[in-house]
Amino acid sequence: MNFNSKYIGLFIALLGLVACNDPEDVLADFNIDTSTEIVPDLNTGSVDFSTYVAVGNSLTAGFTDNALFIAGQENSMPNILSQKFAMLGGGSFTQPLMNDNFGGLILGGNILYDPDTGEQLFTPRLVTTGSAPLALEEVIGSVTPTTDFLLNNPTGPFNNMGVPGAKSYHMIAPGYGNIANFPSAANPYFIRMTGSTPNASILELAMSQNPTFFTLWAGNNDVLGYATTGGDGSDPITDKTTFDFAIGSLVTTLTSNGAKGIMANIPYVTDIPHFTTVTYDALDPNDEDNGPALIAQIPTLNQVYGAINQIFEALDPSRTITFSTTEANGVVIYDETLTDLSAQITAALSSSSSFSLFVQSLGLSEQEVPLVATLMGNAYGQARQANENDLLLLSSASVIGEVNSFSFNALKGYGLSDALAAQFSVEGITLPLIDKWVLLPSEQEEIKTAIDEFNTTIKNTADAAGLAFVDANALLSELATTGLASDNFILTSNLVTGGAFSLDGVHLTARGYAFMANEFLKAIDATYGTNFETSGNLVDIGNYPTNYSPTLQ
């Protein structure tokens, strides 16, 4: 009773205080702000958006989930920007839309295959049912793309001149869209765009529209191809002289009629999930699905590698390969930077009585010991277990633990049984992962050096031309570390769940492209005096999805 009386009395006293004051006094006493924030009207600053042309690669085209398809194109960053530019007099924005939401390309009604690997080229998009990325056909059944770059190309001109796969110098190259040059020197995505002028360059078709404003996000593929092939040399980094010339030519030409624009630079590959999702210690005995099978193999693995470890311990102890039944294990990789110890391994194993007994325990004869020693010397002469300094490509997840058919058939050709040939052909376990699946520290440094040099060129070129600039490198580094807040969302670089990166681990989601559109708008504000941000006209990224349904029509 005393408690209630005490606070009732306080309440009455407060009422009395209010009653003794005029309304404006009460407001002043309680420091209540009655002012209303005035949001300025959107203004054009010094920019003419009437003819907007976007020049770039897959990040400009709207490529997502490892494919180009209608929904992804509709949510491309340039298309999002064009909708904002339309508020300030921007004209129509035409894109070379695909024919379906499957993604993928065909030629003359035929699916295309890599002549070396037999793998399908220009495949349909990836999807997810809540966990790992899956091929669309794994979820909805057989899929045949309907976009045929021989038979049903759209009619331009196109404001979105983003061409998936295009490097900086491709954008100024004649014939890059001529089907007569396919597959050696032409890009099927650009073949779809050239129409009656097959030898016109990307830049020429962009300039034919006399743009008043442009976006240029180029250079990613000049290093990305090297990275996504594990630095194996099949897709080398563009040399700096060529890159500098291409970027200079693009900007000089795009601004030649007085157009204004904006450029963005190149992110580090170490900040994108294609290179950070598969961990170096992917062989985990505690894994619910694969752990039991791995544990069962470990005694034999340690016996096999035990013989080789004796040589490693004598010559290079850092290369010792051991497997634990309790802790996650590094996958076995081929490291081209290591001294080749093939001859030493072969000689030591050939003369080892314990190795001879081991070979015979496998059902082979004593006469076959030299052969097996040679095979193991060749296989493990530059092998080691991966460590925290190595980056495994996202694509390596599909091969780790699988039997390599080439190795299997080769070992059978040497007389090994099916069981033994399979046992010594398990990717990342008994067969070292080759260069195409791993980015070694030396390769990562090559890539970083090139990106830093290219980004210097991009920034200097943008500054010299008075263009707006977006530091995509810094943004994606922040995305990969602390995450980035936008509207009511926190975007991270986690695959599937992070919201920013699509299922291929390289390209952005629709929400990621919307986020980048906002960064472009902010930079345009800062350089040209527009006020998309302060007028409340940035993009609401929540209106854009992070994943597309497998049944998307």
DASUL-V188822 format. One record per residue. N is the residue number from 1. SS is DSSP state (alpha for helix, beta for strand, coil for the rest). PHI is phi in whole degrees, -180 to 180 (* if undefined). BURIAL is I if it has 9 or more other C-alpha atoms within 8 Angstrom, else O. Layout:
BEGIN
N&SS&PHI&BURIAL / N&SS&PHI&BURIAL
END
This chain:
BEGIN
1&coil&*&O / 2&alpha&-63&O / 3&alpha&-59&O / 4&alpha&-63&O / 5&alpha&-63&O / 6&alpha&-59&O / 7&alpha&-80&O / 8&alpha&-65&O / 9&alpha&-64&O / 10&alpha&-65&O / 11&alpha&-63&O / 12&alpha&-64&O / 13&alpha&-64&O / 14&alpha&-66&O / 15&alpha&-62&O / 16&alpha&-65&O / 17&alpha&-64&O / 18&alpha&-65&O / 19&alpha&-66&O / 20&coil&-86&O / 21&coil&-123&O / 22&coil&-70&O / 23&alpha&-55&O / 24&alpha&-67&O / 25&alpha&-70&O / 26&alpha&-62&I / 27&alpha&-61&I / 28&alpha&-67&O / 29&alpha&-63&O / 30&coil&-94&O / 31&coil&55&O / 32&coil&-89&O / 33&coil&-86&O / 34&coil&-97&O / 35&coil&-72&O / 36&coil&-111&O / 37&coil&-66&O / 38&coil&-97&O / 39&coil&-92&O / 40&coil&-69&O / 41&coil&-70&O / 42&coil&-68&I / 43&coil&-130&O / 44&coil&-83&I / 45&coil&59&I / 46&coil&-110&O / 47&coil&-111&I / 48&coil&-109&I / 49&coil&-95&I / 50&coil&-59&I / 51&coil&-129&I / 52&beta&-101&I / 53&beta&-126&I / 54&beta&-105&I / 55&beta&-116&I / 56&beta&171&I / 57&coil&-119&I / 58&alpha&-63&I / 59&alpha&-67&I / 60&alpha&-88&I / 61&alpha&-68&I / 62&coil&98&I / 63&coil&-60&I / 64&beta&-157&I / 65&coil&55&I / 66&coil&66&I / 67&beta&-160&I / 68&coil&-112&I / 69&coil&-152&I / 70&alpha&-56&I / 71&alpha&-61&O / 72&alpha&-65&I / 73&alpha&-66&I / 74&alpha&-65&I / 75&coil&-104&I / 76&coil&-67&I / 77&alpha&-58&I / 78&alpha&-61&I / 79&alpha&-67&I / 80&alpha&-63&I / 81&alpha&-62&I / 82&alpha&-62&I / 83&alpha&-68&O / 84&alpha&-74&I / 85&alpha&-64&I / 86&alpha&-61&I / 87&alpha&-70&O / 88&alpha&-122&I / 89&coil&94&I / 90&coil&-65&I / 91&coil&-86&I / 92&coil&-66&O / 93&coil&-130&I / 94&coil&-101&I / 95&coil&-120&I / 96&coil&-80&I / 97&coil&-63&O / 98&coil&-71&I / 99&coil&-92&O / 100&coil&-156&I / 101&coil&-105&I / 102&coil&-78&I / 103&coil&84&I / 104&coil&91&I / 105&coil&-133&I / 106&beta&-131&I / 107&beta&-130&I / 108&coil&59&O / 109&coil&83&O / 110&beta&-112&O / 111&beta&-73&I / 112&coil&-97&I / 113&beta&-128&O / 114&coil&-71&I / 115&coil&-66&O / 116&coil&-87&O / 117&coil&-104&O / 118&coil&79&O / 119&coil&-81&O / 120&beta&-68&I / 121&coil&-97&I / 122&coil&53&I / 123&coil&-78&I / 124&coil&-61&I / 125&coil&-70&I / 126&beta&-89&I / 127&beta&-138&I / 128&coil&-139&I / 129&coil&-108&O / 130&coil&124&O / 131&coil&-133&O / 132&coil&-72&O / 133&coil&-62&I / 134&beta&-131&I / 135&beta&-66&I / 136&alpha&-54&I / 137&alpha&-68&O / 138&alpha&-69&O / 139&alpha&-103&I / 140&alpha&-112&I / 141&coil&97&O / 142&coil&-56&O / 143&coil&-130&I / 144&coil&-121&O / 145&coil&-59&I / 146&coil&-112&O / 147&coil&-86&I / 148&beta&-110&I / 149&coil&-80&I / 150&coil&-102&O / 151&coil&-110&O / 152&coil&-138&O / 153&coil&-78&I / 154&coil&-77&O / 155&coil&-104&O / 156&coil&-90&I / 157&coil&-75&O / 158&coil&-116&I / 159&coil&-77&I / 160&beta&-92&I / 161&beta&-102&I / 162&beta&-80&I / 163&coil&-121&I / 164&coil&-54&I / 165&coil&91&O / 166&coil&-73&I / 167&coil&-92&I / 168&alpha&-56&I / 169&alpha&-75&I / 170&alpha&-64&I / 171&alpha&-71&I / 172&alpha&-113&I / 173&coil&-91&I / 174&coil&-71&O / 175&coil&83&I / 176&coil&-69&I / 177&coil&-116&I / 178&coil&-98&I / 179&alpha&-61&I / 180&alpha&-65&O / 181&alpha&-95&I / 182&coil&-85&I / 183&coil&-97&O / 184&coil&-70&O / 185&coil&-141&O / 186&coil&-136&I / 187&coil&-109&I / 188&alpha&-61&I / 189&alpha&-67&I / 190&alpha&-83&I / 191&alpha&-55&I / 192&alpha&-64&I / 193&alpha&-106&I / 194&alpha&-85&I / 195&coil&56&I / 196&coil&-83&O / 197&coil&-124&O / 198&coil&-62&I / 199&coil&-95&I / 200&coil&-68&I / 201&coil&-84&I / 202&alpha&-56&I / 203&alpha&-63&I / 204&alpha&-62&I / 205&alpha&-70&I / 206&alpha&-66&I / 207&alpha&-71&I / 208&coil&-63&O / 209&coil&-94&O / 210&coil&50&O / 211&coil&-64&I / 212&coil&-97&I / 213&beta&-150&I / 214&beta&-142&I / 215&beta&-115&I / 216&beta&-135&I / 217&beta&-122&I / 218&coil&-130&I / 219&coil&112&I / 220&coil&-58&I / 221&alpha&-72&I / 222&alpha&-68&I / 223&alpha&-121&I / 224&alpha&-64&I / 225&alpha&-60&I / 226&alpha&-63&I / 227&alpha&-69&I / 228&alpha&-76&I / 229&coil&-105&I / 230&coil&67&I / 231&coil&67&I / 232&coil&-81&I / 233&coil&93&O / 234&coil&-74&O / 235&coil&-138&I / 236&coil&-69&I / 237&coil&-67&I / 238&coil&-63&O / 239&coil&-72&O / 240&alpha&-63&I / 241&alpha&-61&O / 242&alpha&-64&I / 243&alpha&-62&I / 244&alpha&-59&I / 245&alpha&-63&O / 246&alpha&-64&I / 247&alpha&-65&I / 248&alpha&-61&I / 249&alpha&-65&I / 250&alpha&-60&I / 251&alpha&-71&I / 252&alpha&-58&O / 253&alpha&-74&O / 254&alpha&-63&I / 255&coil&-97&I / 256&coil&-65&O / 257&coil&-103&O / 258&coil&93&O / 259&coil&-66&I / 260&beta&-103&I / 261&beta&-169&I / 262&beta&-145&I / 263&beta&-121&I / 264&beta&-133&I / 265&coil&-101&I / 266&coil&-106&I / 267&coil&-73&I / 268&coil&-72&I / 269&alpha&-66&I / 270&alpha&-70&O / 271&alpha&-101&I / 272&coil&-114&I / 273&coil&-66&I / 274&coil&-61&I / 275&coil&-116&I / 276&coil&-125&I / 277&coil&-81&I / 278&coil&-83&I / 279&coil&-82&O / 280&coil&-61&I / 281&coil&-100&I / 282&coil&-75&I / 283&beta&-93&I / 284&coil&-108&I / 285&coil&-67&I / 286&coil&-90&I / 287&coil&-67&O / 288&coil&-63&O / 289&coil&-85&O / 290&coil&-105&I / 291&alpha&-59&I / 292&alpha&-58&I / 293&alpha&-65&O / 294&alpha&-66&I / 295&alpha&-58&I / 296&alpha&-64&O / 297&alpha&-87&O / 298&alpha&-60&I / 299&alpha&-56&O / 300&alpha&-67&O / 301&alpha&-60&I / 302&alpha&-68&I / 303&alpha&-71&O / 304&alpha&-62&O / 305&alpha&-74&I / 306&alpha&-60&I / 307&alpha&-66&I / 308&alpha&-73&I / 309&alpha&-62&I / 310&alpha&-62&O / 311&alpha&-74&I / 312&alpha&-60&I / 313&alpha&-63&I / 314&alpha&-80&O / 315&alpha&-108&O / 316&coil&-160&I / 317&alpha&-59&I / 318&alpha&-67&O / 319&alpha&-98&I / 320&coil&-58&I / 321&coil&-115&I / 322&coil&-135&O / 323&coil&-122&O / 324&coil&-104&I / 325&coil&-90&O / 326&coil&-122&O / 327&coil&-111&O / 328&coil&-63&I / 329&beta&-112&I / 330&coil&-68&I / 331&coil&-70&I / 332&beta&-86&I / 333&beta&-128&I / 334&beta&-92&I / 335&coil&-121&I / 336&coil&-65&O / 337&coil&-82&O / 338&coil&-80&O / 339&coil&-64&O / 340&coil&-77&O / 341&coil&-103&I / 342&alpha&-56&I / 343&alpha&-64&I / 344&alpha&-65&I / 345&alpha&-65&I / 346&alpha&-60&I / 347&alpha&-65&I / 348&alpha&-66&I / 349&alpha&-69&I / 350&alpha&-63&I / 351&coil&-98&O / 352&coil&-93&O / 353&alpha&-68&O / 354&alpha&-69&O / 355&alpha&-68&I / 356&alpha&-60&I / 357&alpha&-64&O / 358&alpha&-63&O / 359&alpha&-61&I / 360&alpha&-68&I / 361&alpha&-68&O / 362&coil&-86&O / 363&coil&95&O / 364&coil&-97&I / 365&coil&-87&O / 366&alpha&-63&O / 367&alpha&-67&O / 368&alpha&-91&I / 369&alpha&-58&I / 370&alpha&-58&I / 371&alpha&-64&O / 372&alpha&-64&I / 373&alpha&-61&I / 374&alpha&-66&I / 375&alpha&-62&I / 376&alpha&-72&I / 377&alpha&-61&I / 378&alpha&-66&I / 379&alpha&-73&I / 380&alpha&-115&I / 381&coil&-63&I / 382&coil&-130&I / 383&beta&-105&I / 384&beta&-163&I / 385&beta&-86&I / 386&coil&-65&I / 387&coil&-133&O / 388&coil&-65&O / 389&coil&-89&O / 390&coil&-95&I / 391&beta&-115&I / 392&beta&-96&I / 393&coil&-68&I / 394&alpha&-56&I / 395&alpha&-66&O / 396&alpha&-67&I / 397&alpha&-60&O / 398&alpha&-81&O / 399&coil&-116&I / 400&coil&-59&I / 401&coil&87&O / 402&coil&-94&O / 403&beta&-80&I / 404&coil&-78&I / 405&alpha&-67&O / 406&alpha&-64&O / 407&alpha&-64&I / 408&alpha&-57&I / 409&alpha&-68&I / 410&alpha&-65&O / 411&alpha&-68&I / 412&alpha&-62&I / 413&alpha&-65&O / 414&coil&-87&O / 415&coil&101&O / 416&coil&-75&I / 417&coil&-69&O / 418&alpha&-57&O / 419&alpha&-64&O / 420&alpha&-70&I / 421&alpha&-61&I / 422&alpha&-69&I / 423&alpha&-62&I / 424&coil&-98&I / 425&coil&-126&I / 426&beta&-86&I / 427&beta&-57&I / 428&coil&79&I / 429&coil&-121&I / 430&coil&-103&I / 431&beta&-117&I / 432&coil&-59&I / 433&beta&-62&I / 434&coil&-78&O / 435&alpha&-55&I / 436&alpha&-66&I / 437&alpha&-101&I / 438&beta&-136&I / 439&beta&-103&I / 440&coil&-73&I / 441&alpha&-54&O / 442&alpha&-66&O / 443&alpha&-71&I / 444&alpha&-61&I / 445&alpha&-68&O / 446&alpha&-58&O / 447&alpha&-66&I / 448&alpha&-62&I / 449&alpha&-60&O / 450&alpha&-64&I / 451&alpha&-61&I / 452&alpha&-60&O / 453&alpha&-66&I / 454&alpha&-64&I / 455&alpha&-67&I / 456&alpha&-63&O / 457&alpha&-61&I / 458&alpha&-61&I / 459&alpha&-66&I / 460&alpha&-63&O / 461&alpha&-68&I / 462&alpha&-62&I / 463&alpha&-63&I / 464&alpha&-63&O / 465&alpha&-93&O / 466&coil&71&O / 467&coil&-90&I / 468&beta&-70&I / 469&beta&-147&I / 470&beta&-117&I / 471&coil&-87&O / 472&alpha&-63&I / 473&alpha&-60&I / 474&alpha&-67&O / 475&alpha&-63&O / 476&alpha&-74&I / 477&alpha&-66&I / 478&alpha&-67&I / 479&alpha&-58&I / 480&alpha&-79&I / 481&alpha&-107&O / 482&coil&-97&O / 483&coil&85&I / 484&beta&-125&I / 485&beta&-91&O / 486&beta&-151&I / 487&coil&53&O / 488&coil&-105&O / 489&beta&-123&O / 490&beta&-113&O / 491&beta&-93&I / 492&beta&-130&I / 493&coil&-94&I / 494&coil&-66&I / 495&coil&-70&I / 496&coil&73&I / 497&coil&-99&O / 498&coil&-77&I / 499&beta&89&I / 500&coil&-97&I / 501&beta&-102&I / 502&coil&-76&I / 503&coil&-72&I / 504&coil&-87&I / 505&coil&75&I / 506&coil&-120&I / 507&coil&-93&I / 508&beta&-86&I / 509&coil&-80&I / 510&alpha&-59&I / 511&alpha&-67&I / 512&alpha&-65&I / 513&alpha&-67&I / 514&alpha&-65&I / 515&alpha&-60&I / 516&alpha&-66&I / 517&alpha&-58&I / 518&alpha&-62&I / 519&alpha&-66&I / 520&alpha&-66&I / 521&alpha&-63&I / 522&alpha&-62&I / 523&alpha&-68&I / 524&alpha&-64&I / 525&alpha&-56&I / 526&alpha&-66&I / 527&alpha&-94&O / 528&alpha&-114&I / 529&coil&82&I / 530&coil&-70&I / 531&coil&-142&I / 532&coil&-56&I / 533&coil&-72&I / 534&coil&-70&O / 535&coil&-87&I / 536&coil&77&O / 537&coil&-113&I / 538&coil&-74&O / 539&coil&-80&O / 540&coil&-85&O / 541&alpha&-67&I / 542&alpha&-66&I / 543&alpha&-82&O / 544&coil&-119&I / 545&coil&-76&I / 546&coil&-100&I / 547&coil&-143&I / 548&coil&-102&O / 549&coil&-64&O / 550&coil&-59&I / 551&coil&-98&O / 552&coil&-54&O / 553&coil&-103&O
END
